[in-house]
Amino acid sequence: MSHAHRLASTRHVRLPWRPATTLILAALAAVCVSGCRSLGGYSSAVVTPAQSSAPPTPAVPAATAPAPSLASIVKHQLQPGHYAEGEQALRLYVEQHPQDRAARGMLRQLTADPERWLGSRSRAHVVQSGESYSTLAARYLGDANLFLILARYNHSTNPSLLRTGQTLRIPLSARGASPAAGAAASSAAPAGQAVAESSVAKARRLQDESVSLFDQGHAQQALARMDEALRLDPRLQPAGAEAASLRSRLLDSYHEQAVVLYRDQQLDKAIALWNRVLAIAPNYEPAVAYRARALELKQRLKQY
């Protein structure tokens, strides 16, 4: 066999192997690529191990809302007769203000038996214009703040509502309700002293009634009642900020009236009003100044 023939034969034999080898290598490469992709896909997936659930953080209790003021409870719950709401609000208020004696007293009025508190014996009272449970409590029980127990004593479901001509029960055990007790007290002291003490006590009572009327929105009646109190006792000391405010408003009213009279040259009436202002408040500067002018003008007019 010639060398050329052998080469040709060898090429003829090897030629079929190369494509097969190529196919096998290609298949292996494909498998490797597929495997790498599969591994790459698997490795990219992050599997998080199951975590033990931590105990929930306990909820922080919400801060207890502050209770409304005692004045607000009285005005918005007790006076309109919302007793259940008022009791709930009062208990919350007392819990937050355990030293508030007025609040504890109001709660007691709301929960105590009125008959046991005030007694079963009573007399009739016909309501007059301008009266309220507060003014009646001030007059007969000695404290305007006892309006609630007096209202419950009369089975009232709305202490803020009292009609002229309505008949109420006033306990005989109340201060001033028993004529015999009053007579005994009067006979135990000299007549002049008894009258003086009665005037002072009445002035204080009228002042309490004035404050109660003002709290209920009856400003003009409150000023009129304060006027009565100061006529009885010009040196009556104000019992609290509200009484002081009412007294100040009344003095301002006197002064304004006196100024009008002064401008109309009704000097005697103007001076009388300023005298009254200064009897109550000797340091009321506007009255001091205007009164001096009025006296000077009056003296000048006498010269003509």
TORKOL-4160 file (C-alpha; in steps of 0.2 Angstrom, whole numbers, padded with zeros to 4 digits, m for minus):
304
<pt num="1" X="0000" Y="0000" Z="0000"/>
<pt num="2" X="0007" Y="0016" Z="m0005"/>
<pt num="3" X="0011" Y="0030" Z="0008"/>
<pt num="4" X="m0002" Y="0041" Z="0000"/>
<pt num="5" X="m0015" Y="0028" Z="0001"/>
<pt num="6" X="m0011" Y="0024" Z="0019"/>
<pt num="7" X="m0014" Y="0042" Z="0024"/>
<pt num="8" X="m0030" Y="0043" Z="0015"/>
<pt num="9" X="m0035" Y="0027" Z="0023"/>
<pt num="10" X="m0030" Y="0034" Z="0040"/>
<pt num="11" X="m0040" Y="0050" Z="0037"/>
<pt num="12" X="m0055" Y="0040" Z="0032"/>
<pt num="13" X="m0054" Y="0030" Z="0048"/>
<pt num="14" X="m0052" Y="0045" Z="0060"/>
<pt num="15" X="m0064" Y="0057" Z="0052"/>
<pt num="16" X="m0079" Y="0048" Z="0059"/>
<pt num="17" X="m0072" Y="0049" Z="0077"/>
<pt num="18" X="m0070" Y="0068" Z="0078"/>
<pt num="19" X="m0088" Y="0072" Z="0075"/>
<pt num="20" X="m0093" Y="0060" Z="0089"/>
<pt num="21" X="m0080" Y="0066" Z="0101"/>
<pt num="22" X="m0086" Y="0084" Z="0097"/>
<pt num="23" X="m0104" Y="0078" Z="0101"/>
<pt num="24" X="m0099" Y="0070" Z="0117"/>
<pt num="25" X="m0089" Y="0085" Z="0123"/>
<pt num="26" X="m0103" Y="0096" Z="0118"/>
<pt num="27" X="m0115" Y="0086" Z="0128"/>
<pt num="28" X="m0104" Y="0086" Z="0143"/>
<pt num="29" X="m0102" Y="0105" Z="0142"/>
<pt num="30" X="m0121" Y="0107" Z="0141"/>
<pt num="31" X="m0123" Y="0096" Z="0157"/>
<pt num="32" X="m0110" Y="0106" Z="0166"/>
<pt num="33" X="m0118" Y="0122" Z="0161"/>
<pt num="34" X="m0135" Y="0115" Z="0166"/>
<pt num="35" X="m0127" Y="0109" Z="0183"/>
<pt num="36" X="m0119" Y="0126" Z="0186"/>
<pt num="37" X="m0135" Y="0135" Z="0182"/>
<pt num="38" X="m0144" Y="0123" Z="0194"/>
<pt num="39" X="m0131" Y="0126" Z="0207"/>
<pt num="40" X="m0131" Y="0144" Z="0204"/>
<pt num="41" X="m0150" Y="0145" Z="0206"/>
<pt num="42" X="m0150" Y="0135" Z="0222"/>
<pt num="43" X="m0136" Y="0144" Z="0230"/>
<pt num="44" X="m0145" Y="0161" Z="0227"/>
<pt num="45" X="m0160" Y="0155" Z="0236"/>
<pt num="46" X="m0158" Y="0160" Z="0255"/>
<pt num="47" X="m0167" Y="0148" Z="0266"/>
<pt num="48" X="m0170" Y="0156" Z="0283"/>
<pt num="49" X="m0171" Y="0144" Z="0297"/>
<pt num="50" X="m0187" Y="0145" Z="0307"/>
<pt num="51" X="m0185" Y="0157" Z="0321"/>
<pt num="52" X="m0192" Y="0154" Z="0338"/>
<pt num="53" X="m0206" Y="0167" Z="0341"/>
<pt num="54" X="m0200" Y="0179" Z="0354"/>
<pt num="55" X="m0213" Y="0183" Z="0368"/>
<pt num="56" X="m0223" Y="0198" Z="0363"/>
<pt num="57" X="m0218" Y="0215" Z="0372"/>
<pt num="58" X="m0231" Y="0218" Z="0385"/>
<pt num="59" X="m0242" Y="0233" Z="0380"/>
<pt num="60" X="m0239" Y="0249" Z="0390"/>
<pt num="61" X="m0255" Y="0253" Z="0399"/>
<pt num="62" X="m0262" Y="0270" Z="0393"/>
<pt num="63" X="m0260" Y="0284" Z="0406"/>
<pt num="64" X="m0276" Y="0287" Z="0415"/>
<pt num="65" X="m0284" Y="0302" Z="0408"/>
<pt num="66" X="m0286" Y="0316" Z="0421"/>
<pt num="67" X="m0303" Y="0318" Z="0429"/>
<pt num="68" X="m0313" Y="0334" Z="0425"/>
<pt num="69" X="m0312" Y="0348" Z="0438"/>
<pt num="70" X="m0324" Y="0347" Z="0452"/>
<pt num="71" X="m0333" Y="0363" Z="0446"/>
<pt num="72" X="m0335" Y="0355" Z="0429"/>
<pt num="73" X="m0343" Y="0339" Z="0437"/>
<pt num="74" X="m0355" Y="0349" Z="0447"/>
<pt num="75" X="m0360" Y="0360" Z="0433"/>
<pt num="76" X="m0361" Y="0347" Z="0419"/>
<pt num="77" X="m0366" Y="0331" Z="0429"/>
<pt num="78" X="m0374" Y="0335" Z="0446"/>
<pt num="79" X="m0384" Y="0350" Z="0443"/>
<pt num="80" X="m0393" Y="0343" Z="0427"/>
<pt num="81" X="m0396" Y="0327" Z="0437"/>
<pt num="82" X="m0384" Y="0315" Z="0428"/>
<pt num="83" X="m0381" Y="0307" Z="0445"/>
<pt num="84" X="m0374" Y="0290" Z="0438"/>
<pt num="85" X="m0361" Y="0299" Z="0427"/>
<pt num="86" X="m0358" Y="0312" Z="0441"/>
<pt num="87" X="m0354" Y="0298" Z="0453"/>
<pt num="88" X="m0342" Y="0289" Z="0441"/>
<pt num="89" X="m0333" Y="0306" Z="0438"/>
<pt num="90" X="m0333" Y="0310" Z="0456"/>
<pt num="91" X="m0325" Y="0293" Z="0461"/>
<pt num="92" X="m0312" Y="0296" Z="0448"/>
<pt num="93" X="m0308" Y="0313" Z="0454"/>
<pt num="94" X="m0307" Y="0308" Z="0472"/>
<pt num="95" X="m0295" Y="0294" Z="0467"/>
<pt num="96" X="m0284" Y="0307" Z="0459"/>
<pt num="97" X="m0287" Y="0320" Z="0473"/>
<pt num="98" X="m0289" Y="0310" Z="0489"/>
<pt num="99" X="m0286" Y="0326" Z="0500"/>
<pt num="100" X="m0300" Y="0336" Z="0492"/>
<pt num="101" X="m0313" Y="0337" Z="0506"/>
<pt num="102" X="m0326" Y="0346" Z="0495"/>
<pt num="103" X="m0326" Y="0332" Z="0482"/>
<pt num="104" X="m0328" Y="0319" Z="0495"/>
<pt num="105" X="m0342" Y="0328" Z="0503"/>
<pt num="106" X="m0351" Y="0330" Z="0486"/>
<pt num="107" X="m0349" Y="0311" Z="0483"/>
<pt num="108" X="m0356" Y="0308" Z="0500"/>
<pt num="109" X="m0371" Y="0319" Z="0496"/>
<pt num="110" X="m0373" Y="0309" Z="0480"/>
<pt num="111" X="m0373" Y="0292" Z="0489"/>
<pt num="112" X="m0380" Y="0295" Z="0507"/>
<pt num="113" X="m0398" Y="0292" Z="0512"/>
<pt num="114" X="m0406" Y="0310" Z="0512"/>
<pt num="115" X="m0419" Y="0305" Z="0525"/>
<pt num="116" X="m0405" Y="0299" Z="0537"/>
<pt num="117" X="m0394" Y="0314" Z="0533"/>
<pt num="118" X="m0408" Y="0328" Z="0535"/>
<pt num="119" X="m0421" Y="0319" Z="0545"/>
<pt num="120" X="m0439" Y="0314" Z="0541"/>
<pt num="121" X="m0447" Y="0328" Z="0549"/>
<pt num="122" X="m0449" Y="0343" Z="0537"/>
<pt num="123" X="m0460" Y="0359" Z="0533"/>
<pt num="124" X="m0466" Y="0365" Z="0517"/>
<pt num="125" X="m0458" Y="0380" Z="0508"/>
<pt num="126" X="m0465" Y="0388" Z="0493"/>
<pt num="127" X="m0451" Y="0393" Z="0480"/>
<pt num="128" X="m0449" Y="0412" Z="0477"/>
<pt num="129" X="m0442" Y="0420" Z="0462"/>
<pt num="130" X="m0423" Y="0419" Z="0461"/>
<pt num="131" X="m0422" Y="0404" Z="0473"/>
<pt num="132" X="m0413" Y="0389" Z="0469"/>
<pt num="133" X="m0407" Y="0373" Z="0479"/>
<pt num="134" X="m0391" Y="0381" Z="0482"/>
<pt num="135" X="m0398" Y="0397" Z="0489"/>
<pt num="136" X="m0410" Y="0387" Z="0500"/>
<pt num="137" X="m0396" Y="0376" Z="0506"/>
<pt num="138" X="m0386" Y="0391" Z="0510"/>
<pt num="139" X="m0401" Y="0398" Z="0520"/>
<pt num="140" X="m0407" Y="0383" Z="0529"/>
<pt num="141" X="m0393" Y="0371" Z="0529"/>
<pt num="142" X="m0379" Y="0384" Z="0531"/>
<pt num="143" X="m0369" Y="0379" Z="0516"/>
<pt num="144" X="m0374" Y="0382" Z="0497"/>
<pt num="145" X="m0364" Y="0367" Z="0492"/>
<pt num="146" X="m0377" Y="0356" Z="0501"/>
<pt num="147" X="m0389" Y="0359" Z="0486"/>
<pt num="148" X="m0387" Y="0341" Z="0481"/>
<pt num="149" X="m0393" Y="0332" Z="0496"/>
<pt num="150" X="m0407" Y="0345" Z="0498"/>
<pt num="151" X="m0412" Y="0341" Z="0480"/>
<pt num="152" X="m0412" Y="0322" Z="0483"/>
<pt num="153" X="m0422" Y="0325" Z="0499"/>
<pt num="154" X="m0435" Y="0332" Z="0487"/>
<pt num="155" X="m0433" Y="0318" Z="0474"/>
<pt num="156" X="m0427" Y="0330" Z="0461"/>
<pt num="157" X="m0420" Y="0323" Z="0445"/>
<pt num="158" X="m0413" Y="0340" Z="0440"/>
<pt num="159" X="m0407" Y="0351" Z="0454"/>
<pt num="160" X="m0404" Y="0365" Z="0441"/>
<pt num="161" X="m0423" Y="0366" Z="0438"/>
<pt num="162" X="m0434" Y="0375" Z="0451"/>
<pt num="163" X="m0450" Y="0383" Z="0447"/>
<pt num="164" X="m0457" Y="0398" Z="0456"/>
<pt num="165" X="m0472" Y="0392" Z="0466"/>
<pt num="166" X="m0466" Y="0374" Z="0468"/>
<pt num="167" X="m0467" Y="0367" Z="0486"/>
<pt num="168" X="m0452" Y="0359" Z="0493"/>
<pt num="169" X="m0448" Y="0350" Z="0509"/>
<pt num="170" X="m0436" Y="0359" Z="0521"/>
<pt num="171" X="m0430" Y="0348" Z="0535"/>
<pt num="172" X="m0434" Y="0354" Z="0553"/>
<pt num="173" X="m0417" Y="0349" Z="0558"/>
<pt num="174" X="m0410" Y="0362" Z="0547"/>
<pt num="175" X="m0403" Y="0378" Z="0553"/>
<pt num="176" X="m0416" Y="0392" Z="0555"/>
<pt num="177" X="m0430" Y="0379" Z="0551"/>
<pt num="178" X="m0436" Y="0377" Z="0569"/>
<pt num="179" X="m0443" Y="0393" Z="0576"/>
<pt num="180" X="m0442" Y="0386" Z="0594"/>
<pt num="181" X="m0423" Y="0384" Z="0592"/>
<pt num="182" X="m0421" Y="0402" Z="0586"/>
<pt num="183" X="m0431" Y="0409" Z="0600"/>
<pt num="184" X="m0421" Y="0399" Z="0613"/>
<pt num="185" X="m0405" Y="0405" Z="0605"/>
<pt num="186" X="m0411" Y="0423" Z="0605"/>
<pt num="187" X="m0416" Y="0422" Z="0624"/>
<pt num="188" X="m0399" Y="0416" Z="0628"/>
<pt num="189" X="m0390" Y="0432" Z="0623"/>
<pt num="190" X="m0394" Y="0451" Z="0625"/>
<pt num="191" X="m0406" Y="0458" Z="0612"/>
<pt num="192" X="m0394" Y="0469" Z="0603"/>
<pt num="193" X="m0380" Y="0456" Z="0602"/>
<pt num="194" X="m0393" Y="0444" Z="0595"/>
<pt num="195" X="m0398" Y="0456" Z="0582"/>
<pt num="196" X="m0380" Y="0460" Z="0577"/>
<pt num="197" X="m0376" Y="0442" Z="0575"/>
<pt num="198" X="m0391" Y="0439" Z="0565"/>
<pt num="199" X="m0387" Y="0453" Z="0553"/>
<pt num="200" X="m0369" Y="0446" Z="0551"/>
<pt num="201" X="m0375" Y="0429" Z="0548"/>
<pt num="202" X="m0388" Y="0434" Z="0536"/>
<pt num="203" X="m0375" Y="0444" Z="0526"/>
<pt num="204" X="m0364" Y="0429" Z="0525"/>
<pt num="205" X="m0379" Y="0419" Z="0519"/>
<pt num="206" X="m0384" Y="0432" Z="0506"/>
<pt num="207" X="m0366" Y="0432" Z="0500"/>
<pt num="208" X="m0366" Y="0413" Z="0498"/>
<pt num="209" X="m0382" Y="0414" Z="0488"/>
<pt num="210" X="m0375" Y="0427" Z="0477"/>
<pt num="211" X="m0360" Y="0416" Z="0473"/>
<pt num="212" X="m0372" Y="0401" Z="0469"/>
<pt num="213" X="m0383" Y="0412" Z="0458"/>
<pt num="214" X="m0368" Y="0417" Z="0448"/>
<pt num="215" X="m0362" Y="0399" Z="0446"/>
<pt num="216" X="m0379" Y="0395" Z="0439"/>
<pt num="217" X="m0378" Y="0409" Z="0426"/>
<pt num="218" X="m0389" Y="0422" Z="0435"/>
<pt num="219" X="m0377" Y="0437" Z="0435"/>
<pt num="220" X="m0389" Y="0451" Z="0438"/>
<pt num="221" X="m0398" Y="0441" Z="0452"/>
<pt num="222" X="m0381" Y="0437" Z="0460"/>
<pt num="223" X="m0376" Y="0456" Z="0460"/>
<pt num="224" X="m0393" Y="0460" Z="0468"/>
<pt num="225" X="m0390" Y="0447" Z="0481"/>
<pt num="226" X="m0372" Y="0453" Z="0485"/>
<pt num="227" X="m0379" Y="0471" Z="0486"/>
<pt num="228" X="m0391" Y="0465" Z="0500"/>
<pt num="229" X="m0377" Y="0457" Z="0509"/>
<pt num="230" X="m0366" Y="0472" Z="0508"/>
<pt num="231" X="m0380" Y="0484" Z="0514"/>
<pt num="232" X="m0382" Y="0473" Z="0529"/>
<pt num="233" X="m0363" Y="0472" Z="0532"/>
<pt num="234" X="m0352" Y="0484" Z="0522"/>
<pt num="235" X="m0337" Y="0476" Z="0530"/>
<pt num="236" X="m0342" Y="0459" Z="0525"/>
<pt num="237" X="m0326" Y="0449" Z="0520"/>
<pt num="238" X="m0327" Y="0440" Z="0503"/>
<pt num="239" X="m0328" Y="0421" Z="0506"/>
<pt num="240" X="m0317" Y="0415" Z="0491"/>
<pt num="241" X="m0312" Y="0421" Z="0474"/>
<pt num="242" X="m0329" Y="0421" Z="0467"/>
<pt num="243" X="m0336" Y="0432" Z="0481"/>
<pt num="244" X="m0322" Y="0444" Z="0479"/>
<pt num="245" X="m0325" Y="0445" Z="0460"/>
<pt num="246" X="m0344" Y="0449" Z="0463"/>
<pt num="247" X="m0340" Y="0462" Z="0476"/>
<pt num="248" X="m0328" Y="0470" Z="0464"/>
<pt num="249" X="m0340" Y="0470" Z="0450"/>
<pt num="250" X="m0353" Y="0478" Z="0461"/>
<pt num="251" X="m0342" Y="0492" Z="0467"/>
<pt num="252" X="m0338" Y="0495" Z="0448"/>
<pt num="253" X="m0356" Y="0496" Z="0445"/>
<pt num="254" X="m0359" Y="0508" Z="0459"/>
<pt num="255" X="m0345" Y="0519" Z="0453"/>
<pt num="256" X="m0351" Y="0520" Z="0435"/>
<pt num="257" X="m0369" Y="0525" Z="0441"/>
<pt num="258" X="m0361" Y="0538" Z="0452"/>
<pt num="259" X="m0351" Y="0545" Z="0437"/>
<pt num="260" X="m0367" Y="0547" Z="0427"/>
<pt num="261" X="m0375" Y="0556" Z="0441"/>
<pt num="262" X="m0360" Y="0567" Z="0443"/>
<pt num="263" X="m0361" Y="0572" Z="0424"/>
<pt num="264" X="m0379" Y="0576" Z="0426"/>
<pt num="265" X="m0375" Y="0587" Z="0441"/>
<pt num="266" X="m0385" Y="0576" Z="0453"/>
<pt num="267" X="m0371" Y="0578" Z="0465"/>
<pt num="268" X="m0379" Y="0572" Z="0481"/>
<pt num="269" X="m0384" Y="0556" Z="0474"/>
<pt num="270" X="m0367" Y="0553" Z="0466"/>
<pt num="271" X="m0358" Y="0557" Z="0483"/>
<pt num="272" X="m0370" Y="0545" Z="0492"/>
<pt num="273" X="m0365" Y="0531" Z="0480"/>
<pt num="274" X="m0347" Y="0535" Z="0482"/>
<pt num="275" X="m0349" Y="0535" Z="0501"/>
<pt num="276" X="m0356" Y="0518" Z="0499"/>
<pt num="277" X="m0342" Y="0512" Z="0489"/>
<pt num="278" X="m0329" Y="0518" Z="0501"/>
<pt num="279" X="m0338" Y="0511" Z="0516"/>
<pt num="280" X="m0336" Y="0494" Z="0508"/>
<pt num="281" X="m0318" Y="0497" Z="0500"/>
<pt num="282" X="m0310" Y="0513" Z="0508"/>
<pt num="283" X="m0295" Y="0511" Z="0495"/>
<pt num="284" X="m0306" Y="0511" Z="0480"/>
<pt num="285" X="m0296" Y="0525" Z="0471"/>
<pt num="286" X="m0308" Y="0530" Z="0457"/>
<pt num="287" X="m0322" Y="0534" Z="0470"/>
<pt num="288" X="m0309" Y="0543" Z="0481"/>
<pt num="289" X="m0305" Y="0555" Z="0466"/>
<pt num="290" X="m0322" Y="0558" Z="0459"/>
<pt num="291" X="m0330" Y="0560" Z="0476"/>
<pt num="292" X="m0317" Y="0574" Z="0480"/>
<pt num="293" X="m0321" Y="0582" Z="0463"/>
<pt num="294" X="m0340" Y="0581" Z="0467"/>
<pt num="295" X="m0338" Y="0589" Z="0484"/>
<pt num="296" X="m0327" Y="0603" Z="0477"/>
<pt num="297" X="m0340" Y="0606" Z="0463"/>
<pt num="298" X="m0354" Y="0606" Z="0476"/>
<pt num="299" X="m0345" Y="0619" Z="0486"/>
<pt num="300" X="m0342" Y="0630" Z="0471"/>
<pt num="301" X="m0361" Y="0629" Z="0466"/>
<pt num="302" X="m0365" Y="0635" Z="0484"/>
<pt num="303" X="m0356" Y="0651" Z="0481"/>
<pt num="304" X="m0367" Y="0656" Z="0466"/>
